[in-house]
């Protein structure tokens, strides 16, 4: 059983075909990367999976469950998390507070129980804090735990957004250009964490990325897109050597 699959997925904006009959599957425990020039439809596919967009046609399946009509707020509850190309954090809150937001899908108490801070609320709060601390340790964020997001450098914020996604305890994580804006050392760290998410946490990874060094380091398979269509699919070296992929990047 695949972790996720798309069948004949299309997204049209008027006459523009952002995604054009794309089909692929992500196997459980796999790191699958989507590459392609700007405007190829990579982030549009993420927005379809996240249910921010409704597909023009085609179906989406997660663990063999059809999620094509699933509302956006239900995606995290299923076990799908994502990061964004443009960082989306609460600037005037601490790192810890931002990470606790990621625990929202695991909340089981009612509003009145929360207001009264009943024993079951306190018990759940401790459990959420323990899980957040595990993620902080995993991503080496202890030095920033109590700092405001607004005072942190871009590279650290990028890691915090990844941490918030991990706090949801996802089965599938969508990484939208995780190395964008990072220096070489920070990208090296990111590559280790992506591999560790697979090997240590058992998370399946679907990644959109332009940095081919990172793609080659972590990917089990690669899909190349251009103008919303699949050009090639397979091992990283095989896909990058494909004539259609070479033409899409540097011209025929």
Beta strands, then each sheet from edge to edge (+ up, - down):
strand 1: 2-13
strand 2: 16-27
strand 3: 31-35
strand 4: 57-62
strand 5: 65-66
strand 6: 80-82
strand 7: 172-176
strand 8: 204-208
strand 9: 221-226
strand 10: 229-234
sheet 1: 2+ 1- 4+ 5-
sheet 2: 6+ 7+ 8+ 3+ 9+ 10-
end
